[in-house]
Protein backbone atom coordinates (compact mmCIF):
# COMPACT_ATOMS: atom_id res chain seq x y z
CA UNK A 1 0.00 0.00 0.00
CA UNK A 2 1.15 3.51 -0.86
CA UNK A 3 0.07 6.72 0.88
CA UNK A 4 -0.63 9.63 -1.45
CA UNK A 5 -0.52 13.15 -0.01
CA UNK A 6 -2.13 16.06 -1.83
CA UNK A 7 -1.01 19.68 -1.68
CA UNK A 8 -2.53 23.04 -2.70
CA UNK A 9 -4.73 22.76 -5.84
CA UNK A 10 -4.48 18.95 -5.79
CA UNK A 11 -5.88 18.89 -2.27
CA UNK A 12 -8.70 21.20 -3.35
CA UNK A 13 -9.60 19.02 -6.35
CA UNK A 14 -9.46 15.74 -4.43
CA UNK A 15 -11.03 17.04 -1.23
CA UNK A 16 -8.76 15.21 1.22
CA UNK A 17 -5.21 15.57 2.54
CA UNK A 18 -4.17 11.98 1.88
CA UNK A 19 -5.33 8.51 0.93
CA UNK A 20 -3.88 5.02 0.68
CA UNK A 21 -3.97 2.99 -2.53
CA UNK A 22 -2.73 -0.33 -3.82
CA UNK A 23 -1.43 0.17 -7.37
CA UNK A 24 1.48 -1.05 -9.48
CA UNK A 25 2.33 2.33 -11.03
CA UNK A 26 1.99 6.01 -10.24
CA UNK A 27 -0.61 6.32 -13.01
CA UNK A 28 -2.66 3.48 -11.51
CA UNK A 29 -2.50 5.13 -8.10
CA UNK A 30 -3.64 8.49 -9.46
CA UNK A 31 -6.51 6.84 -11.34
CA UNK A 32 -7.61 5.12 -8.11
CA UNK A 33 -8.17 8.45 -6.34
CA UNK A 34 -11.87 9.23 -5.85
CA UNK A 35 -11.80 13.02 -6.28
CA UNK A 36 -14.56 15.43 -5.28
CA UNK A 37 -13.96 17.34 -8.53
CA UNK A 38 -13.00 14.58 -10.97
CA UNK A 39 -12.64 16.82 -14.03
CA UNK A 40 -10.37 19.26 -12.21
CA UNK A 41 -8.32 16.40 -10.77
CA UNK A 42 -7.88 14.78 -14.19
CA UNK A 43 -6.73 18.03 -15.79
CA UNK A 44 -4.42 18.89 -12.90
CA UNK A 45 -2.53 15.59 -13.01
CA UNK A 46 -0.83 16.59 -16.28
CA UNK A 47 0.67 19.68 -14.65
CA UNK A 48 1.78 18.12 -11.36
CA UNK A 49 5.13 16.78 -10.37
CA UNK A 50 5.35 13.88 -7.97
CA UNK A 51 7.71 12.96 -5.17
CA UNK A 52 7.96 9.18 -5.02
CA UNK A 53 9.61 8.36 -1.70
CA UNK A 54 11.31 11.76 -1.97
CA UNK A 55 12.46 11.46 -5.61
CA UNK A 56 10.93 13.93 -8.06
CA UNK A 57 9.29 12.58 -11.22
CA UNK A 58 6.70 13.42 -13.83
CA UNK A 59 6.80 9.89 -15.29
CA UNK A 60 3.45 8.37 -14.43
CA UNK A 61 4.66 4.90 -15.43
CA UNK A 62 6.94 4.94 -12.36
CA UNK A 63 6.54 1.62 -10.49
CA UNK A 64 5.27 1.79 -6.92
CA UNK A 65 6.51 -1.60 -5.74
CA UNK A 66 7.84 -0.97 -2.23
CA UNK A 67 6.99 2.76 -2.35
CA UNK A 68 5.56 4.09 0.91
CA UNK A 69 4.78 7.71 0.01
CA UNK A 70 3.85 9.79 -3.02
CA UNK A 71 3.43 13.56 -2.73
CA UNK A 72 1.33 15.27 -5.42
CA UNK A 73 2.85 18.70 -6.09
CA UNK A 74 0.84 21.02 -8.37
CA UNK A 75 2.54 24.07 -9.89
CA UNK A 76 2.94 26.85 -7.37
CA UNK A 77 2.91 30.59 -8.02
CA UNK A 78 6.28 31.84 -9.15
CA UNK A 79 7.71 28.43 -9.90
Secondary structure, DSSP 8 states (H G I E B T S, - for coil): -EEEEE-HHHHHHH-SSEEEE--SBHHHHHHT---SSHHHHHHHHTT-EEEETTEEE--TT-B-TT--EEEEE---TT-
